[in-house]
Amino acid sequence: MSIKVEMIVIYYERGGDKTMNNEKTEEMLSQLIKMVGTVQTNQQEMKQDIVELKDKVVEIETKSDIRHKEIIGRFKSLERDQDFILEKSVRNEREIASLKTK
């Protein structure tokens, strides 16, 4: 609530000026209506921004999940390669040891 609106509310809560003319009241009411309209417009814009941001977050999460799965797949492939190389290395070492003992 703006300071002007708060002042009006306080003014009327205390009894106000009984001689306040209708023109002043209408002017203040008009200003208040404009302010409320502006606030509602801003609120609608913010709601639209929030919806757009939520959509972007979902899109980013989806891309992130896809990339994560791809990287995990690559790690598993590297792990299988490493196991294969280690196994082959052990076999070769055994054959070398076997050849040395002959």
C-alpha positions in Angstrom: 0.0 0.0 0.0 1.4 3.4 -0.9 1.9 6.2 1.6 -0.9 8.2 0.0 -3.4 5.4 0.4 -2.3 4.8 4.0 -2.7 8.5 4.7 -6.2 8.4 3.3 -7.1 5.3 5.4 -5.7 6.9 8.6 -7.5 10.2 7.7 -10.9 8.4 7.5 -10.2 6.2 10.6 -9.8 9.3 12.7 -13.0 10.8 11.5 -11.6 12.9 8.6 -12.6 16.3 7.5 -16.4 16.4 7.3 -16.2 19.2 4.8 -14.2 17.3 2.3 -15.8 17.9 -1.0 -16.9 15.2 -3.4 -14.5 16.4 -6.1 -11.5 15.7 -3.9 -12.9 12.3 -2.9 -13.6 11.4 -6.5 -10.0 12.4 -7.4 -8.5 10.3 -4.7 -10.7 7.4 -5.6 -9.7 7.8 -9.2 -6.0 7.7 -8.3 -6.6 4.7 -6.1 -8.3 2.9 -9.0 -5.4 3.7 -11.3 -2.9 2.4 -8.8 -4.9 -0.8 -8.3 -5.0 -1.2 -12.1 -1.3 -0.7 -12.4 -0.6 -3.2 -9.6 -2.9 -5.8 -11.2 -1.2 -5.3 -14.6 2.2 -5.7 -13.0 1.0 -8.8 -11.1 -0.2 -10.4 -14.4 3.1 -9.7 -16.1 4.9 -11.2 -13.1 2.7 -14.3 -13.3 3.5 -14.7 -17.0 7.2 -14.3 -16.3 7.0 -17.0 -13.6 5.3 -19.4 -16.1 8.0 -18.7 -18.7 10.7 -19.3 -16.1 9.2 -22.5 -15.0 9.1 -23.7 -18.6 12.7 -22.8 -19.0 13.6 -24.7 -15.8 11.9 -27.8 -17.0 13.7 -27.5 -20.4 17.1 -27.1 -18.7 16.4 -30.0 -16.3 15.5 -32.2 -19.3 18.7 -31.3 -21.1 20.7 -31.8 -18.0 19.2 -35.3 -17.5 20.0 -36.2 -21.1 23.6 -35.0 -20.7 23.9 -36.8 -17.4 22.8 -40.1 -18.9 25.2 -39.6 -21.8 28.1 -38.9 -19.5 27.3 -42.0 -17.3 27.2 -44.1 -20.5 30.6 -42.8 -21.5 32.0 -43.6 -18.0 30.6 -47.1 -18.1 32.2 -47.6 -21.6 35.5 -46.3 -20.2 35.2 -48.6 -17.2 34.6 -51.6 -19.5 37.5 -50.6 -21.7 39.7 -50.3 -18.6 38.6 -53.7 -17.3 39.3 -55.3 -20.7 42.8 -53.7 -20.9 43.6 -54.8 -17.3 42.5 -58.3 -18.1 44.5 -58.4 -21.3 47.5 -57.0 -19.5 47.3 -59.7 -16.8 47.1 -62.4 -19.5 50.1 -61.0 -21.3 52.1 -60.9 -18.1 51.2 -64.5 -17.3 52.3 -65.5 -20.8 55.6 -63.6 -20.5 56.2 -65.2 -17.1 55.4 -68.6 -18.6 57.8 -68.0 -21.5 60.6 -66.9 -19.1 60.3 -70.0 -17.0 60.6 -72.3 -20.0 
